[in-house]
């Protein structure tokens, strides 16, 4: 899995619809890629914070915003890495 592919999967990851087989590749890529790890860590924390005390699904508006934020974070993390 490449960084670009991970970014695509991230949206499904946020929505909780990611395929278990893909999830495995996702974890494997993360283990060897610092920028992706930083972004995913960040998103995980945000989701956990939000879900704290609320077992329901993330509202669409929140997920859309999260998709934007993670794309921006991802771009930042990866451009900083290539310099
Ligand atoms: Zn990566």
PDB file of the backbone (N, CA, C, O) and the ligand in Angstrom, with CONECT records:
HET     ZN  A 101       1
ATOM      1  N   UNK A   1       0.832  -1.201   0.000  1.00  0.00           N
ATOM      2  CA  UNK A   1       0.000   0.000   0.000  1.00  0.00           C
ATOM      3  C   UNK A   1       0.874   1.261   0.000  1.00  0.00           C
ATOM      4  O   UNK A   1       1.849   1.356   0.745  1.00  0.00           O
ATOM      5  N   UNK A   2       0.503   2.227  -0.852  1.00  0.00           N
ATOM      6  CA  UNK A   2       1.238   3.497  -0.901  1.00  0.00           C
ATOM      7  C   UNK A   2       0.528   4.531  -0.040  1.00  0.00           C
ATOM      8  O   UNK A   2      -0.621   4.342   0.361  1.00  0.00           O
ATOM      9  N   UNK A   3       1.232   5.632   0.241  1.00  0.00           N
ATOM     10  CA  UNK A   3       0.663   6.710   1.049  1.00  0.00           C
ATOM     11  C   UNK A   3      -0.647   7.221   0.444  1.00  0.00           C
ATOM     12  O   UNK A   3      -1.608   7.485   1.168  1.00  0.00           O
ATOM     13  N   UNK A   4      -0.682   7.360  -0.883  1.00  0.00           N
ATOM     14  CA  UNK A   4      -1.890   7.865  -1.551  1.00  0.00           C
ATOM     15  C   UNK A   4      -3.054   6.910  -1.337  1.00  0.00           C
ATOM     16  O   UNK A   4      -4.193   7.341  -1.156  1.00  0.00           O
ATOM     17  N   UNK A   5      -2.771   5.630  -1.357  1.00  0.00           N
ATOM     18  CA  UNK A   5      -3.818   4.630  -1.166  1.00  0.00           C
ATOM     19  C   UNK A   5      -4.342   4.677   0.269  1.00  0.00           C
ATOM     20  O   UNK A   5      -5.536   4.528   0.528  1.00  0.00           O
ATOM     21  N   UNK A   6      -3.413   4.886   1.173  1.00  0.00           N
ATOM     22  CA  UNK A   6      -3.806   4.977   2.581  1.00  0.00           C
ATOM     23  C   UNK A   6      -4.736   6.167   2.802  1.00  0.00           C
ATOM     24  O   UNK A   6      -5.688   6.087   3.580  1.00  0.00           O
ATOM     25  N   UNK A   7      -4.456   7.257   2.120  1.00  0.00           N
ATOM     26  CA  UNK A   7      -5.301   8.445   2.244  1.00  0.00           C
ATOM     27  C   UNK A   7      -6.734   8.130   1.807  1.00  0.00           C
ATOM     28  O   UNK A   7      -7.696   8.577   2.432  1.00  0.00           O
ATOM     29  N   UNK A   8      -6.860   7.362   0.737  1.00  0.00           N
ATOM     30  CA  UNK A   8      -8.193   6.992   0.246  1.00  0.00           C
ATOM     31  C   UNK A   8      -8.914   6.127   1.269  1.00  0.00           C
ATOM     32  O   UNK A   8     -10.099   6.321   1.538  1.00  0.00           O
ATOM     33  N   UNK A   9      -8.188   5.170   1.837  1.00  0.00           N
ATOM     34  CA  UNK A   9      -8.780   4.249   2.807  1.00  0.00           C
ATOM     35  C   UNK A   9      -9.169   4.986   4.092  1.00  0.00           C
ATOM     36  O   UNK A   9     -10.104   4.596   4.792  1.00  0.00           O
ATOM     37  N   UNK A  10      -8.430   6.057   4.383  1.00  0.00           N
ATOM     38  CA  UNK A  10      -8.689   6.819   5.608  1.00  0.00           C
ATOM     39  C   UNK A  10     -10.140   7.285   5.710  1.00  0.00           C
ATOM     40  O   UNK A  10     -10.722   7.285   6.795  1.00  0.00           O
ATOM     41  N   UNK A  11     -10.717   7.678   4.589  1.00  0.00           N
ATOM     42  CA  UNK A  11     -12.114   8.116   4.594  1.00  0.00           C
ATOM     43  C   UNK A  11     -13.037   6.996   5.068  1.00  0.00           C
ATOM     44  O   UNK A  11     -13.946   7.218   5.868  1.00  0.00           O
ATOM     45  N   UNK A  12     -12.790   5.808   4.569  1.00  0.00           N
ATOM     46  CA  UNK A  12     -13.603   4.655   4.980  1.00  0.00           C
ATOM     47  C   UNK A  12     -13.323   4.309   6.439  1.00  0.00           C
ATOM     48  O   UNK A  12     -14.206   3.888   7.187  1.00  0.00           O
ATOM     49  N   UNK A  13     -12.069   4.502   6.808  1.00  0.00           N
ATOM     50  CA  UNK A  13     -11.655   4.232   8.183  1.00  0.00           C
ATOM     51  C   UNK A  13     -12.420   5.127   9.150  1.00  0.00           C
ATOM     52  O   UNK A  13     -12.892   4.676  10.193  1.00  0.00           O
ATOM     53  N   UNK A  14     -12.533   6.382   8.791  1.00  0.00           N
ATOM     54  CA  UNK A  14     -13.266   7.351   9.596  1.00  0.00           C
ATOM     55  C   UNK A  14     -14.744   6.970   9.673  1.00  0.00           C
ATOM     56  O   UNK A  14     -15.372   7.093  10.725  1.00  0.00           O
ATOM     57  N   UNK A  15     -15.281   6.515   8.567  1.00  0.00           N
ATOM     58  CA  UNK A  15     -16.700   6.141   8.516  1.00  0.00           C
ATOM     59  C   UNK A  15     -16.964   4.786   9.169  1.00  0.00           C
ATOM     60  O   UNK A  15     -18.114   4.421   9.415  1.00  0.00           O
ATOM     61  N   UNK A  16     -15.900   4.050   9.444  1.00  0.00           N
ATOM     62  CA  UNK A  16     -16.048   2.727  10.047  1.00  0.00           C
ATOM     63  C   UNK A  16     -16.496   1.669   9.063  1.00  0.00           C
ATOM     64  O   UNK A  16     -17.057   0.650   9.466  1.00  0.00           O
ATOM     65  N   UNK A  17     -16.257   1.892   7.763  1.00  0.00           N
ATOM     66  CA  UNK A  17     -16.701   0.943   6.740  1.00  0.00           C
ATOM     67  C   UNK A  17     -15.541   0.245   6.050  1.00  0.00           C
ATOM     68  O   UNK A  17     -15.713  -0.379   5.003  1.00  0.00           O
ATOM     69  N   UNK A  18     -14.350   0.354   6.647  1.00  0.00           N
ATOM     70  CA  UNK A  18     -13.174  -0.222   5.984  1.00  0.00           C
ATOM     71  C   UNK A  18     -13.161  -1.754   6.076  1.00  0.00           C
ATOM     72  O   UNK A  18     -13.474  -2.344   7.110  1.00  0.00           O
ATOM     73  N   UNK A  19     -12.790  -2.358   4.965  1.00  0.00           N
ATOM     74  CA  UNK A  19     -12.708  -3.814   4.842  1.00  0.00           C
ATOM     75  C   UNK A  19     -11.618  -4.359   5.779  1.00  0.00           C
ATOM     76  O   UNK A  19     -10.538  -3.774   5.848  1.00  0.00           O
ATOM     77  N   UNK A  20     -11.870  -5.457   6.498  1.00  0.00           N
ATOM     78  CA  UNK A  20     -10.853  -5.989   7.427  1.00  0.00           C
ATOM     79  C   UNK A  20      -9.533  -6.338   6.745  1.00  0.00           C
ATOM     80  O   UNK A  20      -8.467  -6.153   7.333  1.00  0.00           O
ATOM     81  N   UNK A  21      -9.593  -6.837   5.519  1.00  0.00           N
ATOM     82  CA  UNK A  21      -8.368  -7.182   4.783  1.00  0.00           C
ATOM     83  C   UNK A  21      -7.574  -5.926   4.472  1.00  0.00           C
ATOM     84  O   UNK A  21      -6.347  -5.918   4.574  1.00  0.00           O
ATOM     85  N   UNK A  22      -8.263  -4.878   4.096  1.00  0.00           N
ATOM     86  CA  UNK A  22      -7.618  -3.599   3.793  1.00  0.00           C
ATOM     87  C   UNK A  22      -7.079  -2.990   5.071  1.00  0.00           C
ATOM     88  O   UNK A  22      -6.016  -2.370   5.081  1.00  0.00           O
ATOM     89  N   UNK A  23      -7.818  -3.173   6.135  1.00  0.00           N
ATOM     90  CA  UNK A  23      -7.411  -2.652   7.438  1.00  0.00           C
ATOM     91  C   UNK A  23      -6.048  -3.217   7.832  1.00  0.00           C
ATOM     92  O   UNK A  23      -5.230  -2.522   8.434  1.00  0.00           O
ATOM     93  N   UNK A  24      -5.818  -4.455   7.497  1.00  0.00           N
ATOM     94  CA  UNK A  24      -4.547  -5.105   7.807  1.00  0.00           C
ATOM     95  C   UNK A  24      -3.402  -4.453   7.042  1.00  0.00           C
ATOM     96  O   UNK A  24      -2.342  -4.181   7.606  1.00  0.00           O
ATOM     97  N   UNK A  25      -3.624  -4.207   5.759  1.00  0.00           N
ATOM     98  CA  UNK A  25      -2.619  -3.529   4.927  1.00  0.00           C
ATOM     99  C   UNK A  25      -2.356  -2.134   5.439  1.00  0.00           C
ATOM    100  O   UNK A  25      -1.225  -1.649   5.463  1.00  0.00           O
ATOM    101  N   UNK A  26      -3.427  -1.515   5.842  1.00  0.00           N
ATOM    102  CA  UNK A  26      -3.410  -0.178   6.410  1.00  0.00           C
ATOM    103  C   UNK A  26      -2.488  -0.129   7.624  1.00  0.00           C
ATOM    104  O   UNK A  26      -1.630   0.747   7.733  1.00  0.00           O
ATOM    105  N   UNK A  27      -2.678  -1.079   8.530  1.00  0.00           N
ATOM    106  CA  UNK A  27      -1.853  -1.144   9.747  1.00  0.00           C
ATOM    107  C   UNK A  27      -0.389  -1.404   9.391  1.00  0.00           C
ATOM    108  O   UNK A  27       0.526  -0.853  10.002  1.00  0.00           O
ATOM    109  N   UNK A  28      -0.197  -2.260   8.386  1.00  0.00           N
ATOM    110  CA  UNK A  28       1.169  -2.610   7.998  1.00  0.00           C
ATOM    111  C   UNK A  28       1.883  -1.395   7.414  1.00  0.00           C
ATOM    112  O   UNK A  28       3.050  -1.149   7.718  1.00  0.00           O
ATOM    113  N   UNK A  29       1.180  -0.641   6.578  1.00  0.00           N
ATOM    114  CA  UNK A  29       1.780   0.561   5.993  1.00  0.00           C
ATOM    115  C   UNK A  29       2.136   1.567   7.089  1.00  0.00           C
ATOM    116  O   UNK A  29       3.218   2.154   7.091  1.00  0.00           O
ATOM    117  N   UNK A  30       1.208   1.747   8.008  1.00  0.00           N
ATOM    118  CA  UNK A  30       1.402   2.693   9.103  1.00  0.00           C
ATOM    119  C   UNK A  30       2.642   2.386   9.919  1.00  0.00           C
ATOM    120  O   UNK A  30       3.370   3.286  10.338  1.00  0.00           O
ATOM    121  N   UNK A  31       2.871   1.088  10.138  1.00  0.00           N
ATOM    122  CA  UNK A  31       3.997   0.647  10.969  1.00  0.00           C
ATOM    123  C   UNK A  31       5.323   1.123  10.391  1.00  0.00           C
ATOM    124  O   UNK A  31       6.281   1.344  11.132  1.00  0.00           O
ATOM    125  N   UNK A  32       5.384   1.283   9.054  1.00  0.00           N
ATOM    126  CA  UNK A  32       6.642   1.669   8.435  1.00  0.00           C
ATOM    127  C   UNK A  32       6.652   3.077   7.871  1.00  0.00           C
ATOM    128  O   UNK A  32       7.582   3.445   7.153  1.00  0.00           O
ATOM    129  N   UNK A  33       5.640   3.871   8.180  1.00  0.00           N
ATOM    130  CA  UNK A  33       5.547   5.198   7.575  1.00  0.00           C
ATOM    131  C   UNK A  33       5.184   6.247   8.620  1.00  0.00           C
ATOM    132  O   UNK A  33       4.039   6.326   9.066  1.00  0.00           O
ATOM    133  N   UNK A  34       6.172   7.050   9.002  1.00  0.00           N
ATOM    134  CA  UNK A  34       5.973   8.055  10.041  1.00  0.00           C
ATOM    135  C   UNK A  34       4.881   9.075   9.734  1.00  0.00           C
ATOM    136  O   UNK A  34       3.989   9.265  10.561  1.00  0.00           O
ATOM    137  N   UNK A  35       4.915   9.745   8.564  1.00  0.00           N
ATOM    138  CA  UNK A  35       3.888  10.759   8.296  1.00  0.00           C
ATOM    139  C   UNK A  35       2.471  10.194   8.389  1.00  0.00           C
ATOM    140  O   UNK A  35       1.592  10.832   8.968  1.00  0.00           O
ATOM    141  N   UNK A  36       2.242   9.028   7.835  1.00  0.00           N
ATOM    142  CA  UNK A  36       0.911   8.426   7.879  1.00  0.00           C
ATOM    143  C   UNK A  36       0.532   8.108   9.320  1.00  0.00           C
ATOM    144  O   UNK A  36      -0.619   8.286   9.720  1.00  0.00           O
ATOM    145  N   UNK A  37       1.488   7.645  10.084  1.00  0.00           N
ATOM    146  CA  UNK A  37       1.257   7.303  11.485  1.00  0.00           C
ATOM    147  C   UNK A  37       0.795   8.528  12.270  1.00  0.00           C
ATOM    148  O   UNK A  37      -0.125   8.444  13.084  1.00  0.00           O
ATOM    149  N   UNK A  38       1.441   9.666  12.018  1.00  0.00           N
ATOM    150  CA  UNK A  38       1.094  10.908  12.712  1.00  0.00           C
ATOM    151  C   UNK A  38      -0.349  11.306  12.389  1.00  0.00           C
ATOM    152  O   UNK A  38      -1.125  11.653  13.279  1.00  0.00           O
ATOM    153  N   UNK A  39      -0.686  11.252  11.121  1.00  0.00           N
ATOM    154  CA  UNK A  39      -2.024  11.663  10.689  1.00  0.00           C
ATOM    155  C   UNK A  39      -3.087  10.737  11.272  1.00  0.00           C
ATOM    156  O   UNK A  39      -4.092  11.201  11.809  1.00  0.00           O
ATOM    157  N   UNK A  40      -2.866   9.443  11.167  1.00  0.00           N
ATOM    158  CA  UNK A  40      -3.858   8.484  11.649  1.00  0.00           C
ATOM    159  C   UNK A  40      -4.022   8.575  13.169  1.00  0.00           C
ATOM    160  O   UNK A  40      -5.131   8.477  13.694  1.00  0.00           O
ATOM    161  N   UNK A  41      -2.907   8.763  13.855  1.00  0.00           N
ATOM    162  CA  UNK A  41      -2.934   8.922  15.312  1.00  0.00           C
ATOM    163  C   UNK A  41      -3.834  10.082  15.716  1.00  0.00           C
ATOM    164  O   UNK A  41      -4.671   9.982  16.613  1.00  0.00           O
ATOM    165  N   UNK A  42      -3.618  11.184  15.011  1.00  0.00           N
ATOM    166  CA  UNK A  42      -4.380  12.400  15.215  1.00  0.00           C
ATOM    167  C   UNK A  42      -5.873  12.179  15.027  1.00  0.00           C
ATOM    168  O   UNK A  42      -6.690  12.598  15.847  1.00  0.00           O
ATOM    169  N   UNK A  43      -6.208  11.517  13.941  1.00  0.00           N
ATOM    170  CA  UNK A  43      -7.604  11.261  13.598  1.00  0.00           C
ATOM    171  C   UNK A  43      -8.234  10.318  14.621  1.00  0.00           C
ATOM    172  O   UNK A  43      -9.382  10.501  15.026  1.00  0.00           O
ATOM    173  N   UNK A  44      -7.484   9.328  15.023  1.00  0.00           N
ATOM    174  CA  UNK A  44      -7.985   8.377  16.019  1.00  0.00           C
ATOM    175  C   UNK A  44      -8.348   9.090  17.309  1.00  0.00           C
ATOM    176  O   UNK A  44      -9.395   8.836  17.905  1.00  0.00           O
ATOM    177  N   UNK A  45      -7.463   9.991  17.730  1.00  0.00           N
ATOM    178  CA  UNK A  45      -7.708  10.742  18.958  1.00  0.00           C
ATOM    179  C   UNK A  45      -8.962  11.578  18.831  1.00  0.00           C
ATOM    180  O   UNK A  45      -9.775  11.642  19.753  1.00  0.00           O
ATOM    181  N   UNK A  46      -9.117  12.220  17.680  1.00  0.00           N
ATOM    182  CA  UNK A  46     -10.291  13.059  17.446  1.00  0.00           C
ATOM    183  C   UNK A  46     -11.566  12.223  17.507  1.00  0.00           C
ATOM    184  O   UNK A  46     -12.550  12.633  18.122  1.00  0.00           O
ATOM    185  N   UNK A  47     -11.550  11.061  16.875  1.00  0.00           N
ATOM    186  CA  UNK A  47     -12.723  10.192  16.872  1.00  0.00           C
ATOM    187  C   UNK A  47     -13.036   9.709  18.288  1.00  0.00           C
ATOM    188  O   UNK A  47     -14.190   9.708  18.714  1.00  0.00           O
ATOM    189  N   UNK A  48     -11.996   9.302  19.005  1.00  0.00           N
ATOM    190  CA  UNK A  48     -12.187   8.802  20.368  1.00  0.00           C
ATOM    191  C   UNK A  48     -12.784   9.878  21.260  1.00  0.00           C
ATOM    192  O   UNK A  48     -13.701   9.624  22.041  1.00  0.00           O
ATOM    193  N   UNK A  49     -12.243  11.090  21.128  1.00  0.00           N
ATOM    194  CA  UNK A  49     -12.753  12.218  21.913  1.00  0.00           C
ATOM    195  C   UNK A  49     -14.226  12.440  21.615  1.00  0.00           C
ATOM    196  O   UNK A  49     -15.044  12.630  22.514  1.00  0.00           O
ATOM    197  N   UNK A  50     -14.536  12.409  20.340  1.00  0.00           N
ATOM    198  CA  UNK A  50     -15.904  12.688  19.920  1.00  0.00           C
ATOM    199  C   UNK A  50     -16.853  11.599  20.389  1.00  0.00           C
ATOM    200  O   UNK A  50     -17.962  11.881  20.844  1.00  0.00           O
ATOM    201  N   UNK A  51     -16.416  10.370  20.276  1.00  0.00           N
ATOM    202  CA  UNK A  51     -17.285   9.234  20.594  1.00  0.00           C
ATOM    203  C   UNK A  51     -17.425   8.989  22.091  1.00  0.00           C
ATOM    204  O   UNK A  51     -18.277   8.214  22.527  1.00  0.00           O
ATOM    205  N   UNK A  52     -16.594   9.645  22.859  1.00  0.00           N
ATOM    206  CA  UNK A  52     -16.616   9.459  24.308  1.00  0.00           C
ATOM    207  C   UNK A  52     -18.018   9.717  24.872  1.00  0.00           C
ATOM    208  O   UNK A  52     -18.494  10.852  24.866  1.00  0.00           O
ATOM    209  N   UNK A  53     -18.665   8.675  25.351  1.00  0.00           N
ATOM    210  CA  UNK A  53     -20.006   8.827  25.900  1.00  0.00           C
ATOM    211  C   UNK A  53     -21.109   8.810  24.868  1.00  0.00           C
ATOM    212  O   UNK A  53     -22.290   8.889  25.209  1.00  0.00           O
ATOM    213  N   UNK A  54     -20.726   8.705  23.595  1.00  0.00           N
ATOM    214  CA  UNK A  54     -21.734   8.648  22.537  1.00  0.00           C
ATOM    215  C   UNK A  54     -21.481   7.441  21.639  1.00  0.00           C
ATOM    216  O   UNK A  54     -20.632   7.500  20.749  1.00  0.00           O
ATOM    217  N   UNK A  55     -22.183   6.381  21.855  1.00  0.00           N
ATOM    218  CA  UNK A  55     -21.925   5.181  21.066  1.00  0.00           C
ATOM    219  C   UNK A  55     -22.460   5.258  19.640  1.00  0.00           C
ATOM    220  O   UNK A  55     -22.196   4.365  18.835  1.00  0.00           O
ATOM    221  N   UNK A  56     -23.201   6.302  19.320  1.00  0.00           N
ATOM    222  CA  UNK A  56     -23.806   6.382  17.990  1.00  0.00           C
ATOM    223  C   UNK A  56     -22.765   6.706  16.921  1.00  0.00           C
ATOM    224  O   UNK A  56     -21.638   7.090  17.233  1.00  0.00           O
ATOM    225  N   UNK A  57     -23.159   6.547  15.655  1.00  0.00           N
ATOM    226  CA  UNK A  57     -22.288   6.820  14.529  1.00  0.00           C
ATOM    227  C   UNK A  57     -21.990   8.302  14.441  1.00  0.00           C
ATOM    228  O   UNK A  57     -22.785   9.139  14.868  1.00  0.00           O
ATOM    229  N   UNK A  58     -20.828   8.616  13.878  1.00  0.00           N
ATOM    230  CA  UNK A  58     -20.462  10.013  13.703  1.00  0.00           C
ATOM    231  C   UNK A  58     -21.423  10.660  12.705  1.00  0.00           C
ATOM    232  O   UNK A  58     -21.720  10.080  11.661  1.00  0.00           O
ATOM    233  N   UNK A  59     -21.900  11.845  13.024  1.00  0.00           N
ATOM    234  CA  UNK A  59     -22.790  12.512  12.073  1.00  0.00           C
ATOM    235  C   UNK A  59     -22.060  12.868  10.781  1.00  0.00           C
ATOM    236  O   UNK A  59     -20.848  13.082  10.773  1.00  0.00           O
ATOM    237  N   UNK A  60     -22.814  12.926   9.705  1.00  0.00           N
ATOM    238  CA  UNK A  60     -22.227  13.146   8.382  1.00  0.00           C
ATOM    239  C   UNK A  60     -21.414  14.436   8.330  1.00  0.00           C
ATOM    240  O   UNK A  60     -20.336  14.478   7.737  1.00  0.00           O
ATOM    241  N   UNK A  61     -21.937  15.477   8.952  1.00  0.00           N
ATOM    242  CA  UNK A  61     -21.261  16.773   8.922  1.00  0.00           C
ATOM    243  C   UNK A  61     -19.877  16.672   9.554  1.00  0.00           C
ATOM    244  O   UNK A  61     -18.895  17.204   9.037  1.00  0.00           O
ATOM    245  N   UNK A  62     -19.830  15.973  10.685  1.00  0.00           N
ATOM    246  CA  UNK A  62     -18.568  15.789  11.399  1.00  0.00           C
ATOM    247  C   UNK A  62     -17.591  14.967  10.567  1.00  0.00           C
ATOM    248  O   UNK A  62     -16.398  15.267  10.510  1.00  0.00           O
ATOM    249  N   UNK A  63     -18.105  13.945   9.934  1.00  0.00           N
ATOM    250  CA  UNK A  63     -17.238  13.085   9.125  1.00  0.00           C
ATOM    251  C   UNK A  63     -16.681  13.840   7.928  1.00  0.00           C
ATOM    252  O   UNK A  63     -15.509  13.693   7.579  1.00  0.00           O
ATOM    253  N   UNK A  64     -17.529  14.652   7.300  1.00  0.00           N
ATOM    254  CA  UNK A  64     -17.086  15.446   6.153  1.00  0.00           C
ATOM    255  C   UNK A  64     -15.969  16.385   6.570  1.00  0.00           C
ATOM    256  O   UNK A  64     -14.967  16.532   5.870  1.00  0.00           O
ATOM    257  N   UNK A  65     -16.153  17.013   7.711  1.00  0.00           N
ATOM    258  CA  UNK A  65     -15.139  17.927   8.231  1.00  0.00           C
ATOM    259  C   UNK A  65     -13.845  17.160   8.529  1.00  0.00           C
ATOM    260  O   UNK A  65     -12.743  17.626   8.241  1.00  0.00           O
ATOM    261  N   UNK A  66     -14.014  15.994   9.101  1.00  0.00           N
ATOM    262  CA  UNK A  66     -12.872  15.161   9.454  1.00  0.00           C
ATOM    263  C   UNK A  66     -12.103  14.742   8.197  1.00  0.00           C
ATOM    264  O   UNK A  66     -10.873  14.709   8.198  1.00  0.00           O
ATOM    265  N   UNK A  67     -12.826  14.427   7.145  1.00  0.00           N
ATOM    266  CA  UNK A  67     -12.184  14.064   5.878  1.00  0.00           C
ATOM    267  C   UNK A  67     -11.307  15.217   5.384  1.00  0.00           C
ATOM    268  O   UNK A  67     -10.190  15.004   4.914  1.00  0.00           O
ATOM    269  N   UNK A  68     -11.824  16.423   5.496  1.00  0.00           N
ATOM    270  CA  UNK A  68     -11.070  17.615   5.080  1.00  0.00           C
ATOM    271  C   UNK A  68      -9.820  17.785   5.919  1.00  0.00           C
ATOM    272  O   UNK A  68      -8.719  17.976   5.402  1.00  0.00           O
ATOM    273  N   UNK A  69     -10.016  17.711   7.223  1.00  0.00           N
ATOM    274  CA  UNK A  69      -8.900  17.910   8.155  1.00  0.00           C
ATOM    275  C   UNK A  69      -7.818  16.875   7.910  1.00  0.00           C
ATOM    276  O   UNK A  69      -6.632  17.203   7.870  1.00  0.00           O
ATOM    277  N   UNK A  70      -8.222  15.647   7.749  1.00  0.00           N
ATOM    278  CA  UNK A  70      -7.193  14.600   7.605  1.00  0.00           C
ATOM    279  C   UNK A  70      -6.455  14.734   6.291  1.00  0.00           C
ATOM    280  O   UNK A  70      -5.268  14.417   6.214  1.00  0.00           O
ATOM    281  N   UNK A  71      -7.146  15.204   5.244  1.00  0.00           N
ATOM    282  CA  UNK A  71      -6.467  15.397   3.970  1.00  0.00           C
ATOM    283  C   UNK A  71      -5.419  16.504   4.106  1.00  0.00           C
ATOM    284  O   UNK A  71      -4.318  16.402   3.566  1.00  0.00           O
ATOM    285  N   UNK A  72      -5.781  17.559   4.833  1.00  0.00           N
ATOM    286  CA  UNK A  72      -4.851  18.666   5.031  1.00  0.00           C
ATOM    287  C   UNK A  72      -3.656  18.225   5.868  1.00  0.00           C
ATOM    288  O   UNK A  72      -2.509  18.533   5.546  1.00  0.00           O
ATOM    289  N   UNK A  73      -3.943  17.500   6.947  1.00  0.00           N
ATOM    290  CA  UNK A  73      -2.868  17.007   7.821  1.00  0.00           C
ATOM    291  C   UNK A  73      -1.939  16.083   7.057  1.00  0.00           C
ATOM    292  O   UNK A  73      -0.716  16.123   7.195  1.00  0.00           O
ATOM    293  N   UNK A  74      -2.575  15.247   6.244  1.00  0.00           N
ATOM    294  CA  UNK A  74      -1.817  14.277   5.466  1.00  0.00           C
ATOM    295  C   UNK A  74      -0.867  15.013   4.529  1.00  0.00           C
ATOM    296  O   UNK A  74       0.309  14.661   4.436  1.00  0.00           O
ATOM    297  N   UNK A  75      -1.366  16.025   3.839  1.00  0.00           N
ATOM    298  CA  UNK A  75      -0.543  16.809   2.919  1.00  0.00           C
ATOM    299  C   UNK A  75       0.599  17.498   3.650  1.00  0.00           C
ATOM    300  O   UNK A  75       1.734  17.507   3.174  1.00  0.00           O
ATOM    301  N   UNK A  76       0.294  18.075   4.807  1.00  0.00           N
ATOM    302  CA  UNK A  76       1.316  18.742   5.605  1.00  0.00           C
ATOM    303  C   UNK A  76       2.407  17.764   6.028  1.00  0.00           C
ATOM    304  O   UNK A  76       3.599  18.019   5.856  1.00  0.00           O
ATOM    305  N   UNK A  77       1.974  16.658   6.576  1.00  0.00           N
ATOM    306  CA  UNK A  77       2.928  15.660   7.071  1.00  0.00           C
ATOM    307  C   UNK A  77       3.821  15.152   5.952  1.00  0.00           C
ATOM    308  O   UNK A  77       5.019  14.956   6.152  1.00  0.00           O
ATOM    309  N   UNK A  78       3.241  14.936   4.767  1.00  0.00           N
ATOM    310  CA  UNK A  78       4.013  14.354   3.682  1.00  0.00           C
ATOM    311  C   UNK A  78       4.882  15.374   2.967  1.00  0.00           C
ATOM    312  O   UNK A  78       5.934  15.013   2.440  1.00  0.00           O
ATOM    313  N   UNK A  79       4.475  16.634   2.933  1.00  0.00           N
ATOM    314  CA  UNK A  79       5.333  17.624   2.284  1.00  0.00           C
ATOM    315  C   UNK A  79       6.505  17.976   3.191  1.00  0.00           C
ATOM    316  O   UNK A  79       7.606  18.244   2.711  1.00  0.00           O
ATOM    317  N   UNK A  80       6.268  17.974   4.506  1.00  0.00           N
ATOM    318  CA  UNK A  80       7.353  18.247   5.457  1.00  0.00           C
ATOM    319  C   UNK A  80       8.396  17.143   5.363  1.00  0.00           C
ATOM    320  O   UNK A  80       9.593  17.387   5.514  1.00  0.00           O
ATOM    321  N   UNK A  81       7.932  15.942   5.113  1.00  0.00           N
ATOM    322  CA  UNK A  81       8.819  14.783   5.042  1.00  0.00           C
ATOM    323  C   UNK A  81       9.725  14.811   3.817  1.00  0.00           C
ATOM    324  O   UNK A  81      10.850  14.314   3.870  1.00  0.00           O
ATOM    325  N   UNK A  82       9.252  15.384   2.716  1.00  0.00           N
ATOM    326  CA  UNK A  82      10.021  15.339   1.474  1.00  0.00           C
ATOM    327  C   UNK A  82      11.037  16.473   1.384  1.00  0.00           C
ATOM    328  O   UNK A  82      11.841  16.505   0.452  1.00  0.00           O
ATOM    329  N   UNK A  83      11.013  17.395   2.330  1.00  0.00           N
ATOM    330  CA  UNK A  83      11.953  18.512   2.281  1.00  0.00           C
ATOM    331  C   UNK A  83      13.290  18.135   2.919  1.00  0.00           C
ATOM    332  O   UNK A  83      14.205  18.958   2.967  1.00  0.00           O
TER     333      UNK A  83
HETATM  334 ZN    ZN A 101       2.576   6.521   4.230  1.00  0.00          ZN
END
